[in-house]
């Protein structure tokens, strides 16, 4: 994780990327402000059996 260039990625990446790389299935919705920074977010873990 320390090698991932979060500073060169969209702001939302730091919210979900590690979880995905660890095998979680999630759904996220992000709201960005005018500076393209995450202002609000919703996350739901998905059930892999559905």
N, CA, C and O atoms as a Tripos MOL2 file, in Angstrom:
@<TRIPOS>MOLECULE
protein
  200   199    50     0     0
PROTEIN
NO_CHARGES

@<TRIPOS>ATOM
      1 N           0.8150   -1.1970    0.0000 N.3       1 UNK1
      2 CA          0.0000    0.0000    0.0000 C.3       1 UNK1
      3 C           0.8570    1.2590    0.0000 C.2       1 UNK1
      4 O           0.4550    2.2800   -0.5580 O.2       1 UNK1
      5 N           2.0100    1.2000    0.6060 N.am      2 UNK2
      6 CA          2.8480    2.3950    0.6980 C.3       2 UNK2
      7 C           3.3860    2.8330   -0.6730 C.2       2 UNK2
      8 O           3.8190    3.9740   -0.8320 O.2       2 UNK2
      9 N           3.3590    1.9320   -1.6540 N.am      3 UNK3
     10 CA          3.8570    2.2710   -2.9900 C.3       3 UNK3
     11 C           2.7810    2.8520   -3.9120 C.2       3 UNK3
     12 O           3.0880    3.3150   -5.0100 O.2       3 UNK3
     13 N           1.5390    2.8270   -3.4720 N.am      4 UNK4
     14 CA          0.4530    3.3510   -4.3100 C.3       4 UNK4
     15 C           0.4950    4.8790   -4.2680 C.2       4 UNK4
     16 O           0.4940    5.4700   -3.1880 O.2       4 UNK4
     17 N           0.5320    5.5190   -5.4390 N.am      5 UNK5
     18 CA          0.6650    6.9870   -5.4990 C.3       5 UNK5
     19 C          -0.6680    7.7140   -5.3160 C.2       5 UNK5
     20 O          -1.1750    8.3340   -6.2510 O.2       5 UNK5
     21 N          -1.2330    7.6360   -4.1110 N.am      6 UNK6
     22 CA         -2.5280    8.2670   -3.8550 C.3       6 UNK6
     23 C          -2.5150    9.7550   -4.1740 C.2       6 UNK6
     24 O          -3.5470   10.3120   -4.5500 O.2       6 UNK6
     25 N          -1.3710   10.4040   -4.0320 N.am      7 UNK7
     26 CA         -1.2860   11.8430   -4.3130 C.3       7 UNK7
     27 C          -1.4510   12.1650   -5.7910 C.2       7 UNK7
     28 O          -1.6570   13.3260   -6.1460 O.2       7 UNK7
     29 N          -1.3640   11.1580   -6.6630 N.am      8 UNK8
     30 CA         -1.5500   11.3640   -8.1030 C.3       8 UNK8
     31 C          -2.8620   10.7590   -8.6060 C.2       8 UNK8
     32 O          -3.0990   10.6810   -9.8110 O.2       8 UNK8
     33 N          -3.7030   10.3370   -7.6740 N.am      9 UNK9
     34 CA         -4.9670    9.6940   -8.0300 C.3       9 UNK9
     35 C          -6.1350   10.5700   -7.5750 C.2       9 UNK9
     36 O          -5.9570   11.5060   -6.7960 O.2       9 UNK9
     37 N          -7.3190   10.2560   -8.0690 N.am     10 UNK10
     38 CA         -8.5120   10.9410   -7.6050 C.3      10 UNK10
     39 C          -8.6210   10.7790   -6.0990 C.2      10 UNK10
     40 O          -8.1950    9.7650   -5.5470 O.2      10 UNK10
     41 N          -9.1840   11.7650   -5.4410 N.am     11 UNK11
     42 CA         -9.2810   11.7960   -3.9850 C.3      11 UNK11
     43 C         -10.0210   10.5850   -3.4180 C.2      11 UNK11
     44 O          -9.7130   10.1470   -2.3100 O.2      11 UNK11
     45 N         -10.9850   10.0370   -4.1500 N.am     12 UNK12
     46 CA        -11.7680    8.9180   -3.6340 C.3      12 UNK12
     47 C         -10.9890    7.6110   -3.5330 C.2      12 UNK12
     48 O         -11.4030    6.7080   -2.8060 O.2      12 UNK12
     49 N          -9.8970    7.4930   -4.2280 N.am     13 UNK13
     50 CA         -9.1220    6.2450   -4.2380 C.3      13 UNK13
     51 C          -8.6980    5.7950   -2.8490 C.2      13 UNK13
     52 O          -8.6700    4.5970   -2.5640 O.2      13 UNK13
     53 N          -8.3750    6.7260   -2.0020 N.am     14 UNK14
     54 CA         -7.9270    6.3650   -0.6590 C.3      14 UNK14
     55 C          -9.0650    5.8100    0.1950 C.2      14 UNK14
     56 O          -8.8110    5.2200    1.2450 O.2      14 UNK14
     57 N         -10.3160    5.9910   -0.2380 N.am     15 UNK15
     58 CA        -11.4610    5.4870    0.5090 C.3      15 UNK15
     59 C         -11.7640    4.0220    0.1850 C.2      15 UNK15
     60 O         -12.2410    3.2880    1.0500 O.2      15 UNK15
     61 N         -11.4950    3.5900   -1.0500 N.am     16 UNK16
     62 CA        -11.9350    2.2630   -1.4660 C.3      16 UNK16
     63 C         -10.8390    1.3340   -1.9590 C.2      16 UNK16
     64 O         -11.0120    0.1180   -1.8790 O.2      16 UNK16
     65 N          -9.7250    1.8380   -2.4630 N.am     17 UNK17
     66 CA         -8.7520    1.0020   -3.1520 C.3      17 UNK17
     67 C          -8.1790   -0.1110   -2.2640 C.2      17 UNK17
     68 O          -8.1050   -1.2600   -2.6980 O.2      17 UNK17
     69 N          -7.7840    0.2030   -1.0620 N.am     18 UNK18
     70 CA         -7.2130   -0.8200   -0.1850 C.3      18 UNK18
     71 C          -8.2250   -1.9330    0.0920 C.2      18 UNK18
     72 O          -7.8560   -3.1060    0.1500 O.2      18 UNK18
     73 N          -9.4760   -1.5760    0.2610 N.am     19 UNK19
     74 CA        -10.5090   -2.5800    0.5120 C.3      19 UNK19
     75 C         -10.6630   -3.5330   -0.6680 C.2      19 UNK19
     76 O         -10.7840   -4.7440   -0.4820 O.2      19 UNK19
     77 N         -10.6590   -2.9870   -1.8740 N.am     20 UNK20
     78 CA        -10.7790   -3.8040   -3.0820 C.3      20 UNK20
     79 C          -9.5620   -4.7160   -3.2230 C.2      20 UNK20
     80 O          -9.7000   -5.8980   -3.5400 O.2      20 UNK20
     81 N          -8.3830   -4.1710   -2.9890 N.am     21 UNK21
     82 CA         -7.1590   -4.9770   -3.0850 C.3      21 UNK21
     83 C          -7.1190   -6.0930   -2.0350 C.2      21 UNK21
     84 O          -6.4470   -7.1070   -2.2250 O.2      21 UNK21
     85 N          -7.8420   -5.8990   -0.9300 N.am     22 UNK22
     86 CA         -7.9300   -6.9250    0.1070 C.3      22 UNK22
     87 C          -9.0890   -7.8960   -0.1110 C.2      22 UNK22
     88 O          -9.3850   -8.7200    0.7550 O.2      22 UNK22
     89 N          -9.7430   -7.7960   -1.2710 N.am     23 UNK23
     90 CA        -10.7650   -8.7600   -1.6440 C.3      23 UNK23
     91 C         -12.1950   -8.4230   -1.2850 C.2      23 UNK23
     92 O         -13.0890   -9.2300   -1.5390 O.2      23 UNK23
     93 N         -12.4480   -7.2540   -0.7000 N.am     24 UNK24
     94 CA        -13.8230   -6.8750   -0.3810 C.3      24 UNK24
     95 C         -14.5570   -6.4530   -1.6400 C.2      24 UNK24
     96 O         -13.9730   -5.8910   -2.5660 O.2      24 UNK24
     97 N         -15.8450   -6.7350   -1.6520 N.am     25 UNK25
     98 CA        -16.7170   -6.2430   -2.7160 C.3      25 UNK25
     99 C         -17.5570   -5.1380   -2.1030 C.2      25 UNK25
    100 O         -18.3310   -5.3770   -1.1760 O.2      25 UNK25
    101 N         -17.4050   -3.9320   -2.6190 N.am     26 UNK26
    102 CA        -18.1020   -2.7850   -2.0630 C.3      26 UNK26
    103 C         -18.7410   -1.9650   -3.1670 C.2      26 UNK26
    104 O         -18.3560   -2.0440   -4.3340 O.2      26 UNK26
    105 N         -19.7200   -1.1830   -2.7710 N.am     27 UNK27
    106 CA        -20.3490   -0.1810   -3.6230 C.3      27 UNK27
    107 C         -20.1500    1.1470   -2.9270 C.2      27 UNK27
    108 O         -20.3920    1.2570   -1.7250 O.2      27 UNK27
    109 N         -19.7150    2.1510   -3.6570 N.am     28 UNK28
    110 CA        -19.4990    3.4830   -3.0820 C.3      28 UNK28
    111 C         -20.1090    4.5410   -3.9840 C.2      28 UNK28
    112 O         -20.1770    4.3870   -5.2040 O.2      28 UNK28
    113 N         -20.5490    5.6130   -3.3550 N.am     29 UNK29
    114 CA        -21.0210    6.7920   -4.0820 C.3      29 UNK29
    115 C         -20.3490    7.9980   -3.4500 C.2      29 UNK29
    116 O         -20.3980    8.1810   -2.2330 O.2      29 UNK29
    117 N         -19.7230    8.8170   -4.2780 N.am     30 UNK30
    118 CA        -18.9710    9.9690   -3.7980 C.3      30 UNK30
    119 C         -19.5550   11.2620   -4.3260 C.2      30 UNK30
    120 O         -20.0430   11.3260   -5.4540 O.2      30 UNK30
    121 N         -19.4990   12.2860   -3.5020 N.am     31 UNK31
    122 CA        -19.8210   13.6490   -3.9080 C.3      31 UNK31
    123 C         -18.5370   14.4540   -3.7670 C.2      31 UNK31
    124 O         -17.9020   14.4600   -2.7130 O.2      31 UNK31
    125 N         -18.1700   15.1280   -4.8410 N.am     32 UNK32
    126 CA        -16.9430   15.9130   -4.8630 C.3      32 UNK32
    127 C         -17.2680   17.4030   -4.8010 C.2      32 UNK32
    128 O         -18.3030   17.8450   -5.2990 O.2      32 UNK32
    129 N         -16.3740   18.1670   -4.1840 N.am     33 UNK33
    130 CA        -16.5480   19.6190   -4.1840 C.3      33 UNK33
    131 C         -15.8910   20.1960   -5.4450 C.2      33 UNK33
    132 O         -15.4130   19.4440   -6.2940 O.2      33 UNK33
    133 N         -15.8670   21.4980   -5.5630 N.am     34 UNK34
    134 CA        -15.3270   22.1390   -6.7670 C.3      34 UNK34
    135 C         -13.8300   21.8960   -6.9450 C.2      34 UNK34
    136 O         -13.3130   21.9940   -8.0580 O.2      34 UNK34
    137 N         -13.1410   21.5840   -5.8680 N.am     35 UNK35
    138 CA        -11.7000   21.2880   -5.9490 C.3      35 UNK35
    139 C         -11.4410   19.8030   -6.1880 C.2      35 UNK35
    140 O         -10.3030   19.3410   -6.1130 O.2      35 UNK35
    141 N         -12.5190   19.0580   -6.4780 N.am     36 UNK36
    142 CA        -12.4700   17.6150   -6.7390 C.3      36 UNK36
    143 C         -11.9720   16.8070   -5.5430 C.2      36 UNK36
    144 O         -11.3170   15.7770   -5.7000 O.2      36 UNK36
    145 N         -12.2910   17.2850   -4.3670 N.am     37 UNK37
    146 CA        -12.0070   16.5530   -3.1310 C.3      37 UNK37
    147 C         -13.3200   15.9380   -2.6430 C.2      37 UNK37
    148 O         -14.3920   16.5090   -2.8440 O.2      37 UNK37
    149 N         -13.2300   14.7770   -2.0050 N.am     38 UNK38
    150 CA        -14.4290   14.1040   -1.5060 C.3      38 UNK38
    151 C         -15.0820   14.9670   -0.4310 C.2      38 UNK38
    152 O         -14.4610   15.3330    0.5670 O.2      38 UNK38
    153 N         -16.3380   15.2740   -0.6660 N.am     39 UNK39
    154 CA        -17.1130   16.0640    0.2840 C.3      39 UNK39
    155 C         -18.0210   15.1610    1.1190 C.2      39 UNK39
    156 O         -18.2490   15.4150    2.3020 O.2      39 UNK39
    157 N         -18.5300   14.1120    0.4930 N.am     40 UNK40
    158 CA        -19.4260   13.1850    1.1620 C.3      40 UNK40
    159 C         -19.3110   11.8380    0.4540 C.2      40 UNK40
    160 O         -19.0590   11.7750   -0.7490 O.2      40 UNK40
    161 N         -19.5010   10.7620    1.2190 N.am     41 UNK41
    162 CA        -19.4660    9.4560    0.5790 C.3      41 UNK41
    163 C         -20.3090    8.4500    1.3420 C.2      41 UNK41
    164 O         -20.5140    8.5530    2.5520 O.2      41 UNK41
    165 N         -20.7940    7.4610    0.5740 N.am     42 UNK42
    166 CA        -21.5960    6.3630    1.1080 C.3      42 UNK42
    167 C         -20.9090    5.0840    0.6480 C.2      42 UNK42
    168 O         -20.4710    4.9740   -0.4970 O.2      42 UNK42
    169 N         -20.8250    4.1340    1.5490 N.am     43 UNK43
    170 CA        -20.2130    2.8540    1.1920 C.3      43 UNK43
    171 C         -21.0760    1.7210    1.7060 C.2      43 UNK43
    172 O         -21.6100    1.7770    2.8140 O.2      43 UNK43
    173 N         -21.2030    0.6960    0.8860 N.am     44 UNK44
    174 CA        -21.9510   -0.4850    1.2820 C.3      44 UNK44
    175 C         -21.1340   -1.7040    0.8710 C.2      44 UNK44
    176 O         -20.6840   -1.7980   -0.2720 O.2      44 UNK44
    177 N         -20.9430   -2.6320    1.7980 N.am     45 UNK45
    178 CA        -20.2510   -3.8750    1.4690 C.3      45 UNK45
    179 C         -21.2570   -4.8060    0.7910 C.2      45 UNK45
    180 O         -22.3750   -4.9920    1.2730 O.2      45 UNK45
    181 N         -20.8420   -5.3810   -0.3270 N.am     46 UNK46
    182 CA        -21.7170   -6.2550   -1.0860 C.3      46 UNK46
    183 C         -21.5530   -7.6910   -0.6140 C.2      46 UNK46
    184 O         -20.4680   -8.1110   -0.2100 O.2      46 UNK46
    185 N         -22.6300   -8.4210   -0.6740 N.am     47 UNK47
    186 CA        -22.6030   -9.8300   -0.3230 C.3      47 UNK47
    187 C         -22.1720  -10.6130   -1.5480 C.2      47 UNK47
    188 O         -22.8430  -10.5550   -2.5780 O.2      47 UNK47
    189 N         -21.0850  -11.3350   -1.4640 N.am     48 UNK48
    190 CA        -20.5610  -12.0500   -2.6220 C.3      48 UNK48
    191 C         -21.4110  -13.2510   -3.0040 C.2      48 UNK48
    192 O         -21.1430  -13.8790   -4.0290 O.2      48 UNK48
    193 N         -22.4330  -13.5960   -2.2110 N.am     49 UNK49
    194 CA        -23.3000  -14.7300   -2.5090 C.3      49 UNK49
    195 C         -24.4780  -14.3520   -3.3730 C.2      49 UNK49
    196 O         -25.2770  -15.2140   -3.7400 O.2      49 UNK49
    197 N         -24.6060  -13.0550   -3.7140 N.am     50 UNK50
    198 CA        -25.7510  -12.6400   -4.5350 C.3      50 UNK50
    199 C         -25.3260  -12.3210   -5.9220 C.2      50 UNK50
    200 O         -26.1570  -11.9540   -6.7530 O.2      50 UNK50
@<TRIPOS>BOND
     1     1     2 1
     2     2     3 1
     3     3     4 2
     4     3     5 am
     5     5     6 1
     6     6     7 1
     7     7     8 2
     8     7     9 am
     9     9    10 1
    10    10    11 1
    11    11    12 2
    12    11    13 am
    13    13    14 1
    14    14    15 1
    15    15    16 2
    16    15    17 am
    17    17    18 1
    18    18    19 1
    19    19    20 2
    20    19    21 am
    21    21    22 1
    22    22    23 1
    23    23    24 2
    24    23    25 am
    25    25    26 1
    26    26    27 1
    27    27    28 2
    28    27    29 am
    29    29    30 1
    30    30    31 1
    31    31    32 2
    32    31    33 am
    33    33    34 1
    34    34    35 1
    35    35    36 2
    36    35    37 am
    37    37    38 1
    38    38    39 1
    39    39    40 2
    40    39    41 am
    41    41    42 1
    42    42    43 1
    43    43    44 2
    44    43    45 am
    45    45    46 1
    46    46    47 1
    47    47    48 2
    48    47    49 am
    49    49    50 1
    50    50    51 1
    51    51    52 2
    52    51    53 am
    53    53    54 1
    54    54    55 1
    55    55    56 2
    56    55    57 am
    57    57    58 1
    58    58    59 1
    59    59    60 2
    60    59    61 am
    61    61    62 1
    62    62    63 1
    63    63    64 2
    64    63    65 am
    65    65    66 1
    66    66    67 1
    67    67    68 2
    68    67    69 am
    69    69    70 1
    70    70    71 1
    71    71    72 2
    72    71    73 am
    73    73    74 1
    74    74    75 1
    75    75    76 2
    76    75    77 am
    77    77    78 1
    78    78    79 1
    79    79    80 2
    80    79    81 am
    81    81    82 1
    82    82    83 1
    83    83    84 2
    84    83    85 am
    85    85    86 1
    86    86    87 1
    87    87    88 2
    88    87    89 am
    89    89    90 1
    90    90    91 1
    91    91    92 2
    92    91    93 am
    93    93    94 1
    94    94    95 1
    95    95    96 2
    96    95    97 am
    97    97    98 1
    98    98    99 1
    99    99   100 2
   100    99   101 am
   101   101   102 1
   102   102   103 1
   103   103   104 2
   104   103   105 am
   105   105   106 1
   106   106   107 1
   107   107   108 2
   108   107   109 am
   109   109   110 1
   110   110   111 1
   111   111   112 2
   112   111   113 am
   113   113   114 1
   114   114   115 1
   115   115   116 2
   116   115   117 am
   117   117   118 1
   118   118   119 1
   119   119   120 2
   120   119   121 am
   121   121   122 1
   122   122   123 1
   123   123   124 2
   124   123   125 am
   125   125   126 1
   126   126   127 1
   127   127   128 2
   128   127   129 am
   129   129   130 1
   130   130   131 1
   131   131   132 2
   132   131   133 am
   133   133   134 1
   134   134   135 1
   135   135   136 2
   136   135   137 am
   137   137   138 1
   138   138   139 1
   139   139   140 2
   140   139   141 am
   141   141   142 1
   142   142   143 1
   143   143   144 2
   144   143   145 am
   145   145   146 1
   146   146   147 1
   147   147   148 2
   148   147   149 am
   149   149   150 1
   150   150   151 1
   151   151   152 2
   152   151   153 am
   153   153   154 1
   154   154   155 1
   155   155   156 2
   156   155   157 am
   157   157   158 1
   158   158   159 1
   159   159   160 2
   160   159   161 am
   161   161   162 1
   162   162   163 1
   163   163   164 2
   164   163   165 am
   165   165   166 1
   166   166   167 1
   167   167   168 2
   168   167   169 am
   169   169   170 1
   170   170   171 1
   171   171   172 2
   172   171   173 am
   173   173   174 1
   174   174   175 1
   175   175   176 2
   176   175   177 am
   177   177   178 1
   178   178   179 1
   179   179   180 2
   180   179   181 am
   181   181   182 1
   182   182   183 1
   183   183   184 2
   184   183   185 am
   185   185   186 1
   186   186   187 1
   187   187   188 2
   188   187   189 am
   189   189   190 1
   190   190   191 1
   191   191   192 2
   192   191   193 am
   193   193   194 1
   194   194   195 1
   195   195   196 2
   196   195   197 am
   197   197   198 1
   198   198   199 1
   199   199   200 2
@<TRIPOS>SUBSTRUCTURE
     1 UNK1         2 RESIDUE 1 A UNK
     2 UNK2         6 RESIDUE 1 A UNK
     3 UNK3        10 RESIDUE 1 A UNK
     4 UNK4        14 RESIDUE 1 A UNK
     5 UNK5        18 RESIDUE 1 A UNK
     6 UNK6        22 RESIDUE 1 A UNK
     7 UNK7        26 RESIDUE 1 A UNK
     8 UNK8        30 RESIDUE 1 A UNK
     9 UNK9        34 RESIDUE 1 A UNK
    10 UNK10       38 RESIDUE 1 A UNK
    11 UNK11       42 RESIDUE 1 A UNK
    12 UNK12       46 RESIDUE 1 A UNK
    13 UNK13       50 RESIDUE 1 A UNK
    14 UNK14       54 RESIDUE 1 A UNK
    15 UNK15       58 RESIDUE 1 A UNK
    16 UNK16       62 RESIDUE 1 A UNK
    17 UNK17       66 RESIDUE 1 A UNK
    18 UNK18       70 RESIDUE 1 A UNK
    19 UNK19       74 RESIDUE 1 A UNK
    20 UNK20       78 RESIDUE 1 A UNK
    21 UNK21       82 RESIDUE 1 A UNK
    22 UNK22       86 RESIDUE 1 A UNK
    23 UNK23       90 RESIDUE 1 A UNK
    24 UNK24       94 RESIDUE 1 A UNK
    25 UNK25       98 RESIDUE 1 A UNK
    26 UNK26      102 RESIDUE 1 A UNK
    27 UNK27      106 RESIDUE 1 A UNK
    28 UNK28      110 RESIDUE 1 A UNK
    29 UNK29      114 RESIDUE 1 A UNK
    30 UNK30      118 RESIDUE 1 A UNK
    31 UNK31      122 RESIDUE 1 A UNK
    32 UNK32      126 RESIDUE 1 A UNK
    33 UNK33      130 RESIDUE 1 A UNK
    34 UNK34      134 RESIDUE 1 A UNK
    35 UNK35      138 RESIDUE 1 A UNK
    36 UNK36      142 RESIDUE 1 A UNK
    37 UNK37      146 RESIDUE 1 A UNK
    38 UNK38      150 RESIDUE 1 A UNK
    39 UNK39      154 RESIDUE 1 A UNK
    40 UNK40      158 RESIDUE 1 A UNK
    41 UNK41      162 RESIDUE 1 A UNK
    42 UNK42      166 RESIDUE 1 A UNK
    43 UNK43      170 RESIDUE 1 A UNK
    44 UNK44      174 RESIDUE 1 A UNK
    45 UNK45      178 RESIDUE 1 A UNK
    46 UNK46      182 RESIDUE 1 A UNK
    47 UNK47      186 RESIDUE 1 A UNK
    48 UNK48      190 RESIDUE 1 A UNK
    49 UNK49      194 RESIDUE 1 A UNK
    50 UNK50      198 RESIDUE 1 A UNK
